[in-house]
């Protein structure tokens, strides 16, 4: 009997390496058993052979204690190998294992894996079904109580594949608008937690499987909806296309003043209606435009008066497009004072004076009007008006000029005095009838309504013929009674107009001369003022 176990085949290990004596592993005992069994087999029906072998799949492991004797040499242990038709399987799939010792199949070998223990059939194979995903190791163990592993083989059961279903609150949103994405399992329709990956960002869901996200810039995006795999399941990612449009933001346009004057500056301020931040915008008014700059302000001025609409527009950004802002501005004309000068402030009645209208600030002539006694008289292009005053008294003159798109002129006033006598007939007493070749006496009251003492002639006439005259010389506001007695010898009968005149004033009344019309022919002078009579 050998004192120790035989040496193992290189690359393998014996089942036991200690020095305890084990009869079943004593080569001599084994040889004797084999001789007895062989003799018995020959006696019964001849020596049989084992099943064929041909699977090259193998795994390293300890050697199973099989020895092969040639009757002369020491027995050598044969390597026990474990192979499988596949090492990766889906849940519910089966794997067929094969156990061999050298080139022979080993029947009744115990294979343990995933909590299951099976024995090989006469072909050395055993089949195991796997239900739970995971990483496993199949082992061939000794048919003894200690179950030492003599061969092993790693294998893997894939995780269950679960499809995800997603729903988005909208497929088209605007920048800054919230988008909600719901994640559920296709198989159970239950919500699950997960994540949404888009544009380099990851947004995780809440416990209800809802992820809320928004976009800062417009464009087309693809949302990748994912869920981390578990020990037993892996989830198929879902992609959702989303279109993000620019949201509309109003522009606020404010003015430093909504009323201004020609050539005065007004500051325009443009800001965002949502945040109040300044906007670099284009400000347009009256077919002109200017950019505000980053501070959102720009000064504007106007050459002409009127009511203007000021508008602001700005180019769109990646996130927003701007709605134009507008404001109304009333531009008044510049106020320009007029200066009215007169060549002299005291002028004798009947003489001319010259008025001149100019700008009060620069002295430039202005073509306008001079109002006298409620009547406006146009000046020439040099702003001058020449006029003669016949009536003594105080005169008030007002200069005006028409408004232009740029300027509104302020009127100016000046006064002058026209000096002279101004006689008027304030009373006239005359007979209504007179006899031919008789006499007539008339009386008139004459008053000097002027502001100076000057002589004046008072005349009495019938028709166009002056029959008498007298000179008066009165102080201002002085009055006198003037009488005339004339003969009507040369005046044929008929109806006439008799007149008393002094200066620019006259008083008249009708007179009838009675007598024989055919006695004499009336002179031509009488006929001009004779009134028509009826027979």
C-alpha positions in Angstrom: 0.0 0.0 0.0 1.5 3.4 -0.9 2.3 5.7 1.9 0.8 8.8 0.2 -1.7 9.7 -2.6 -0.5 9.7 -6.2 0.8 12.9 -7.7 -1.9 15.0 -9.5 -1.8 15.9 -13.1 -0.1 19.2 -13.7 -2.7 22.0 -13.7 -5.1 20.2 -11.3 -5.3 19.6 -7.6 -6.2 16.4 -5.7 -9.4 16.3 -3.7 -7.5 15.9 -0.5 -4.0 17.0 0.3 -3.7 15.7 3.9 -2.1 12.4 5.0 -5.3 10.6 6.4 -5.7 7.2 5.0 -8.7 6.8 2.8 -9.4 3.2 1.6 -11.4 4.4 -1.3 -8.4 6.3 -2.5 -5.9 3.6 -2.0 -4.8 2.6 -5.5 -4.4 -1.1 -4.6 -7.9 -1.2 -3.2 -9.2 0.4 -6.2 -7.4 -2.0 -8.5 -8.7 -5.0 -6.7 -12.3 -3.6 -6.9 -11.9 -3.0 -10.6 -10.5 -6.5 -11.2 -13.5 -8.0 -9.3 -16.0 -5.8 -11.2 -14.3 -6.6 -14.6 -14.4 -10.3 -13.9 -18.0 -10.1 -13.0 -18.8 -8.1 -16.1 -17.0 -10.7 -18.4 -18.9 -13.4 -16.7 -22.3 -11.8 -17.2 -22.0 -10.7 -20.8 -18.8 -9.2 -21.8 -17.0 -6.0 -21.0 -19.0 -2.8 -21.9 -17.7 0.6 -23.0 -18.7 4.1 -21.9 -20.7 6.7 -23.9 -19.0 8.9 -26.5 -17.6 12.3 -25.6 -17.1 15.4 -27.8 -17.7 18.7 -26.0 -14.6 20.8 -25.8 -16.1 23.3 -23.4 -14.3 23.0 -20.1 -13.3 24.9 -17.0 -10.4 24.6 -14.7 -10.9 23.0 -11.4 -9.8 20.5 -8.9 -9.3 16.9 -10.2 -11.8 14.2 -9.5 -10.1 11.0 -8.1 -10.3 8.8 -11.2 -7.2 6.7 -11.9 -6.2 4.7 -15.0 -4.0 1.7 -14.4 -2.0 -0.2 -17.0 -1.0 -2.8 -14.6 2.5 -1.5 -14.3 2.5 2.2 -13.6 1.1 4.2 -10.7 -2.4 5.5 -11.3 -2.8 9.1 -12.4 -5.9 11.2 -11.4 -8.2 12.3 -14.3 -9.3 15.9 -14.5 -13.0 16.5 -13.9 -14.4 19.3 -16.1 -17.8 21.1 -16.2 -19.0 22.7 -19.4 -22.3 24.1 -20.6 -24.1 24.7 -23.9 -24.2 28.4 -23.0 -23.2 30.6 -20.2 -25.6 33.5 -20.7 -29.3 33.0 -20.7 -32.5 35.0 -20.3 -34.8 34.5 -17.4 -36.9 31.4 -17.9 -34.1 29.8 -20.0 -32.3 26.6 -19.4 -28.6 25.6 -19.5 -27.4 22.0 -20.1 -24.3 21.1 -18.1 -21.9 18.3 -19.0 -19.5 16.7 -16.5 -16.5 14.7 -17.7 -13.5 13.0 -16.3 -10.8 13.1 -19.0 -12.6 12.1 -22.2 -15.4 10.2 -20.5 -18.8 11.4 -19.3 -19.5 11.2 -15.6 -22.9 10.0 -14.7 -24.6 10.8 -11.3 -22.3 13.7 -10.8 -23.8 16.4 -8.6 -24.1 19.9 -10.1 -25.2 22.7 -7.8 -26.2 26.2 -9.1 -28.7 29.0 -8.1 -29.8 27.0 -5.0 -30.6 23.9 -7.2 -28.8 20.6 -7.1 -29.1 18.1 -10.0 -27.4 14.9 -11.0 -26.1 14.1 -14.4 -27.6 11.3 -16.5 -25.6 8.5 -18.1 -24.4 10.9 -20.7 -22.9 13.2 -18.0 -25.5 15.9 -18.7 -27.9 17.8 -16.5 -30.3 20.7 -17.3 -31.1 23.5 -15.0 -33.8 26.2 -15.6 -33.1 29.8 -14.4 -35.8 32.2 -13.4 -34.0 35.0 -11.6 -31.4 37.2 -13.3 -28.0 37.4 -11.7 -24.4 36.2 -11.7 -24.1 32.5 -10.8 -21.4 29.8 -10.5 -22.2 26.2 -11.3 -20.2 23.6 -9.3 -19.5 19.9 -9.5 -19.2 18.6 -5.9 -17.9 15.3 -4.5 -20.6 12.7 -3.7 -19.7 12.9 -0.1 -20.9 14.8 2.9 -18.4 17.5 2.7 -19.5 18.5 -0.8 -16.1 19.7 -1.9 -16.1 21.5 -5.3 -14.1 19.7 -8.0 -15.1 21.9 -10.9 -16.9 25.2 -11.4 -18.3 27.3 -14.3 -19.4 31.0 -14.1 -22.6 32.0 -15.9 -25.1 34.9 -16.1 -28.8 35.2 -16.3 -29.8 38.4 -18.0 -32.2 40.9 -16.4 -35.8 41.2 -17.5 -36.3 43.8 -20.2 -39.0 46.3 -19.3 -40.2 48.9 -21.8 -40.9 52.4 -20.6 -43.8 54.6 -21.6 -43.7 58.4 -21.4 -46.1 61.2 -21.9 -45.3 64.9 -22.1 -47.6 67.7 -21.2 -46.8 69.3 -24.6 -44.7 68.7 -27.6 -44.3 72.4 -28.3 -43.5 74.8 -25.6 -41.9 78.3 -25.3 -38.8 79.2 -23.4 -39.3 79.4 -19.7 -42.4 77.3 -19.8 -42.6 74.2 -17.6 -42.8 70.8 -19.4 -43.9 67.8 -17.4 -42.8 64.3 -18.4 -44.5 61.2 -16.9 -42.7 57.9 -16.8 -44.6 54.6 -16.5 -44.0 50.9 -17.1 -45.5 49.5 -20.3 -46.2 46.1 -18.7 -48.1 47.4 -15.6 -48.8 51.0 -16.5 -47.5 52.0 -13.1 -45.5 55.2 -12.7 -41.8 54.7 -12.0 -39.0 57.0 -11.0 -36.4 57.8 -13.5 -34.6 60.6 -15.2 -34.8 62.8 -18.3 -31.6 63.6 -20.1 -31.6 66.5 -22.6 -29.0 68.9 -23.9 -26.4 67.8 -21.3 -28.8 68.1 -18.4 -30.3 65.4 -16.2 -33.6 66.0 -14.5 -34.9 63.3 -12.1 -38.5 62.6 -11.5 -40.3 62.8 -8.2 -41.8 59.8 -6.5 -44.8 59.9 -8.8 -42.5 59.5 -11.9 -43.0 63.1 -13.0 -40.0 65.2 -14.2 -40.5 69.0 -14.6 -38.1 70.9 -16.8 -37.9 74.1 -18.9 -35.7 75.4 -21.6 -33.7 78.7 -21.8 -33.2 78.7 -25.5 -35.4 77.9 -28.5 -34.8 75.0 -30.8 -35.5 71.3 -31.4 -34.6 69.0 -28.6 -34.8 65.2 -28.0 -35.6 64.0 -24.5 -34.1 60.7 -23.5 -36.1 59.1 -20.7 -34.2 56.5 -18.7 -34.4 54.4 -15.6 -31.6 52.8 -13.7 -31.6 49.0 -14.0 -32.2 46.9 -10.9 -30.9 43.5 -9.9 -33.6 41.8 -11.9 -34.7 44.4 -14.6 -33.3 46.6 -17.2 -35.3 49.3 -18.8 -35.5 50.4 -22.4 -34.9 54.1 -22.9 -37.5 56.2 -24.7 -36.8 59.3 -26.8 -39.3 62.2 -27.2 -38.9 65.1 -29.6 -39.8 68.5 -28.3 -40.0 71.8 -30.1 -39.1 74.9 -28.1 -40.2 78.3 -29.5 -39.2 81.7 -28.3 -41.6 83.3 -25.9 -42.9 86.8 -26.6 -41.7 89.6 -24.3 -43.2 93.1 -24.6 -40.9 96.1 -24.8 -41.7 99.0 -22.5 -40.9 102.4 -24.1 -41.0 105.4 -21.8 -40.1 109.0 -22.4 -38.5 111.5 -20.1 -41.4 113.8 -21.1 -44.5 113.3 -23.3 -44.5 116.9 -24.2 -41.5 118.8 -25.6 -40.5 121.6 -28.0 -38.7 121.7 -31.2 -34.9 121.2 -30.8 -35.3 120.1 -27.2 -33.9 116.6 -26.3 -36.1 113.8 -25.0 -34.7 110.7 -23.5 -36.2 107.4 -24.7 -35.8 104.4 -22.4 -36.5 100.8 -23.5 -36.8 97.9 -21.0 -38.2 94.4 -20.9 -41.8 94.3 -19.6 -41.1 91.0 -17.7 -37.9 91.9 -15.9 -37.4 95.6 -16.3 -33.9 95.1 -17.7 -32.7 97.6 -20.3 -32.8 96.4 -23.9 -30.5 97.3 -26.8 -33.2 98.4 -29.2 -33.8 100.4 -32.3 -35.9 103.5 -31.7 -37.8 104.8 -34.8 -39.6 108.1 -35.1 -40.5 110.2 -38.2 -38.6 107.9 -40.6 -35.5 108.1 -38.5 -34.0 105.5 -36.2 -31.3 105.1 -33.6 -30.0 102.4 -31.3 -30.2 102.7 -27.6 -27.1 100.8 -26.6 -26.8 98.3 -23.7 -28.3 100.8 -21.3 -31.5 101.0 -23.2 -31.5 104.8 -23.6 -31.2 107.2 -26.5 -31.8 111.0 -26.8 -34.0 112.2 -29.6 -35.0 115.7 -30.9 -37.4 117.1 -33.4 -37.1 119.7 -36.1 -40.8 120.3 -36.4 -43.8 120.4 -34.2 -46.5 117.8 -34.2 -47.6 114.6 -32.6 -45.3 111.7 -33.1 -45.4 108.0 -32.5 -42.1 106.7 -31.1 -41.6 102.9 -31.5 -38.9 100.5 -30.3 -38.0 97.1 -31.7 -35.3 94.7 -30.8 -33.8 91.6 -32.5 -34.9 88.2 -31.1 -32.6 86.3 -28.8 -32.1 82.5 -28.4 -34.8 82.7 -25.8 -37.3 85.4 -26.6 -38.7 87.5 -29.4 -39.7 91.1 -28.5 -43.0 92.8 -29.3 -42.6 96.4 -30.3 -43.2 99.1 -27.8 -44.7 102.5 -28.7 -45.4 105.9 -27.1 -46.9 109.1 -28.2 -45.0 112.4 -28.0 -46.4 115.9 -28.6 -43.8 118.4 -29.9 -44.7 122.0 -29.6 -43.2 124.7 -31.8 -40.6 127.0 -30.4 -41.9 130.2 -29.0 -40.4 133.3 -30.7 -41.1 136.8 -29.6 -41.9 139.5 -32.1 -40.8 143.1 -31.9 -43.0 145.8 -33.5 -41.3 149.1 -34.1 -42.8 152.4 -35.5 -40.9 155.1 -37.3 -42.4 157.7 -34.9 -44.9 157.6 -32.1 -46.4 161.1 -32.8 -47.5 161.8 -36.3 -49.6 164.6 -37.8 -52.8 163.5 -39.3 -52.5 162.8 -43.0 -48.8 161.8 -42.8 -47.4 158.3 -43.2 -45.6 156.1 -40.6 -43.6 152.9 -41.1 -44.1 149.8 -38.9 -41.3 147.1 -38.8 -41.8 143.6 -37.5 -38.7 141.7 -36.4 -37.6 138.7 -34.2 -37.1 139.9 -30.6 -34.1 137.6 -30.2 -32.1 138.2 -33.4 -33.6 141.3 -35.0 -34.3 139.5 -38.2 -37.3 140.8 -40.2 -40.5 138.7 -40.1 -43.2 138.8 -42.8 -46.4 139.1 -40.8 -49.3 141.4 -40.2 -49.9 144.7 -38.3 -53.4 145.0 -36.9 -54.9 148.5 -36.8 -58.4 149.3 -35.6 -59.3 145.5 -35.9 -58.0 145.2 -39.4 -54.8 143.2 -40.3 -52.5 144.6 -42.9 -49.8 142.5 -44.4 -46.2 143.6 -44.2 -43.7 143.1 -47.1 -41.0 140.5 -47.0 -38.9 142.9 -44.9 -41.5 143.0 -42.3 -42.5 146.6 -43.1 -45.8 148.4 -43.4 -46.3 152.0 -44.5 -49.6 153.6 -43.8 -51.2 157.1 -43.6 -53.5 158.1 -40.7 -56.2 160.6 -41.4 -58.0 160.7 -38.1 -56.3 162.2 -35.0 -56.2 160.1 -31.9 -54.4 157.3 -30.1 -53.6 154.2 -32.3 -52.7 150.7 -30.9 -50.9 148.5 -33.4 -50.4 144.7 -32.9 -47.8 142.7 -34.8 -48.4 139.0 -35.5 -46.8 136.3 -37.7 -48.2 132.9 -38.9 -47.1 129.8 -37.1 -44.6 127.5 -38.9 -43.8 123.8 -38.3 -40.9 125.0 -36.1 -42.0 128.2 -34.5 -44.9 130.0 -33.0 -44.6 133.8 -32.8 -45.7 135.8 -29.8 -47.4 139.0 -30.8 -46.1 142.5 -29.9 -47.9 145.7 -29.4 -47.0 149.4 -29.8 -48.9 152.7 -29.6 -48.7 156.0 -31.4 -50.6 159.3 -31.5 -52.0 161.0 -34.6 -52.1 164.7 -34.0 -54.6 167.2 -35.6 -58.0 168.8 -35.6 -61.0 166.7 -36.4 -64.1 168.7 -37.0 -67.6 167.2 -37.0 -71.1 168.6 -37.7 -72.9 167.8 -34.5 -76.1 169.7 -35.3 -77.9 170.9 -38.5 -81.0 173.1 -38.7 -82.4 173.7 -42.2 -85.9 174.4 -43.7 -87.5 171.7 -45.7 -88.9 174.1 -48.3 -88.0 177.4 -49.8 -89.5 179.7 -52.4 -87.8 180.3 -55.7 -86.0 183.7 -55.7 -86.4 183.8 -51.9 -83.8 183.3 -49.1 -83.0 180.4 -46.8 -81.2 180.3 -43.5 -79.5 177.2 -42.1 -77.5 176.7 -38.9 -75.0 174.0 -38.0 -73.1 173.2 -34.8 -69.4 172.3 -35.5 -67.2 170.6 -32.9 -63.4 170.0 -33.0 -63.1 166.4 -31.9 -59.4 166.2 -32.6 -56.5 166.7 -30.2 -55.0 169.9 -31.7 -56.3 173.4 -32.6 -56.3 174.0 -36.3 -58.5 176.2 -38.6 -61.1 174.4 -40.8 -63.6 175.6 -43.5 -67.3 175.0 -43.1 -69.4 175.0 -46.3 -73.1 175.0 -47.2 -74.2 173.6 -50.5 -77.3 172.6 -52.4 -76.6 169.9 -54.8 -73.0 170.3 -55.9 -73.0 174.1 -55.8 -71.3 175.6 -52.8 -73.5 178.6 -51.7 -71.6 179.8 -48.7 -68.6 179.0 -46.5 -66.9 180.1 -43.2 -63.6 179.3 -41.4 -63.6 178.1 -37.8 -60.6 177.7 -35.4 -61.5 175.7 -32.3 -59.6 174.1 -29.5 -59.9 170.4 -29.0 -63.5 169.5 -28.0 -64.5 173.1 -28.7 -67.9 173.8 -30.5 -69.5 176.7 -32.3 -72.7 177.5 -34.2 -72.4 178.5 -37.8 -75.3 180.1 -39.7 -75.7 180.6 -43.4 -78.3 182.8 -45.2 -78.4 182.5 -49.0 -80.6 183.6 -51.8 -82.2 181.1 -54.1 -82.7 183.4 -57.1 -80.8 181.2 -59.4 -82.2 177.9 -58.1 -85.1 176.6 -60.1 -88.0 174.9 -58.3 -87.5 171.3 -57.4 -86.2 168.9 -54.8 -82.6 169.0 -53.7 -80.1 167.9 -51.1 -78.7 170.6 -48.9 -75.4 169.8 -47.1 -73.2 171.4 -44.4 -69.6 170.0 -44.5 -66.5 170.6 -42.4 -63.3 168.6 -42.7 -64.2 164.9 -43.3 -67.7 165.2 -41.9 -70.9 166.4 -43.4 -74.7 166.7 -42.5 -77.4 166.8 -45.2 -81.1 167.0 -45.5 -83.7 167.4 -48.3 -85.1 170.8 -49.4 -87.9 171.6 -51.8 -87.8 174.8 -53.9 -91.2 176.0 -55.0 -92.1 178.2 -57.9 -92.7 178.1 -61.8 -90.4 175.4 -63.2 -90.6 176.8 -66.7 -89.6 180.3 -65.8 -85.9 179.6 -66.0 -83.6 176.7 -67.0 -81.6 175.4 -64.0 -77.9 175.6 -64.2 -75.9 172.4 -64.8 -74.6 172.4 -61.2 -78.0 172.3 -59.7 -79.2 169.5 -62.0 -76.5 167.1 -60.7 -78.0 166.9 -57.3 -81.6 167.6 -58.1 -83.9 164.9 -56.8 -86.4 163.3 -59.1 -89.9 164.7 -58.9 -93.3 163.3 -60.0 -95.9 165.4 -61.9 
